[in-house]
Amino acid sequence: MPTAIVAIPADTRELDGYVWHASPFQYSDAALKAAGVIPLIVPALGRDLSGYTEIDAILDRVDGVMISGARSNVDPELYGEEPTEKNGPYDPDRDATSLPLIRRSIERGIPLLAICRGIQELNVALGGTLATEIHEAPGNLDHRRPEHDDPDVRFGIRQDIAIDKGSCLYDILQDEEAQVNSLHRQAIGELAPGLSVEARTQDGVIEAVSVDGASAFAVGVQWHPEYWAQSDPASYKLLKAFGEAARAYAREKRG
């Protein structure tokens, strides 16, 4: 069986006077140990790339794309709203890398898994908007992470979601309900054309989507399957399905 390689766009971080291209360990670890693919971190150089020629050069060398979560939010100007200090921080280089990677991977039929910030980037990339500070909306749950020193508590599985029985996610999990570790303060607002809702929380917040008519696996989730990838069955099944799609793409590409 050919080895599949999956691209993970990096964030930019300032540390010790340098700008770093970095990605949280959990995503690479989950890609390797749960999805069974080799992660390849792609520097966030999007603003220095001239277009799809360079994006295609990246995608020619991989068999899937995983869009990770991050501390930053998508720049609101990309969906027609004004940036505010409260809604930050922002990472324009990450936006300029991830959004074209998302669009082009869908166009080329390359498997795509978009996680947390990733599902928001997926929605914006295809023409949707984001709702910010959703915990302030009347009737909404508080989806933010608990303030705690222990990351296992912060990333605890605590939220119920309802899954559409006809969805890709249902096919993977074989259940109309699941518990997830969703921790976020913004979410999909206006759903992008070409996306279908796969799961919601009890207050109606969108927790999973898929790309309509995609020729390969193309799913976005608002929660963090990477954190409990090896111990939570639902997280493992999702990542495994993505890995299987990447390996299938690799087999087809290499004949």
C-alpha positions, 0 to 999 in steps of 0.5 A: 500500500502506498504511503500517503502524505498530507499537507497541514498549513502552518500558522505564523508565530512570533518568538524570540524575535523571529517569525515562525511557521508552526503547527500544533503537535496534536495535528501531526501526531493524529495524522500519523497515528490515527489517520496513518498518513505522513504529515507535511507542514506547509509554511504560511507563505500564501501572500508571497505566492502568485496563484494556483501555480504554486498551490498546485505545486504543493498539491501535486506532492500530497495526497490530502489536506488537513486544515488545523485549528489555531489561536487566530481567527479568519480575517473578517474582511474576507467575508465582508465585515470589519476586523475588531481587536476583540475578534482577533488575533488574526493571521493573514499569511495563514488565511492566504495559504489555507483558503486557496489550498482549500479551494484547489483541493476541492477542485482537484478532488484531493481529500480534505479534513478541516478542523475548528478554524479549518471549518471556518476557513472552508466556509469563508473560502466557498463564500460563507460568513462567520458569526463571532462571539456566539456565546453572547447570542440569546439562547446559545450555549457557551462553546468556549473552552473552560479556563483550566490549567489542565489541557485535558480539562480544556479539551474535554469531551462535553458537548452533544451533537445531532448528526444528519442520518443521510450525511457523510459523518453518519456513514463514518460514525454510524450514529445520529448522536455523538459527544465532542470537544467543541471549544470556540467563540465563533462559528459558521454564520451564513452557510457557503453555497456548496456546503451541507450541514452534517451536525449541529449542537442543541442550540443550532450551532453548526458543528460539521459540514461536507462539500456537496458533490465532492469527488473525494472526502471533504468534511469540516468539523468545529470540534477537535478530533485530533486531541483524543484521536487515539482514545475517543472512538468517534475521533479515531473513526473520523481521522481513520476515514480521512486517512483511508481517503488519502491512501485511496487517492495516492493509489489512484494517482500512482496507478 
